[in-house]
């Protein structure tokens, strides 16, 4: 699911963010000398109260990410 992709019809959201909408927050850390970047992405559901981080269970630290991916491969998920 790529919630940050906008419709191919060129429709862009307008107005204030409303509950029920989903958005992606994706700060990027650039390493120009290595010609690479690291994107830390979260998918957020806007609620009438505190926003819900839908991607909260996905690891963001490199060590945890490698372990998570290794477990997925081992379990063939």
Secondary structure, 3 states (H helix, E strand, C coil): CCCCCCCCCCCCCCCCCCCCCEEEEEEEEEEHHHCEEEEEEEEEECCCCCCEECCCCCCCCHHHHHHHHHHHHHHCC
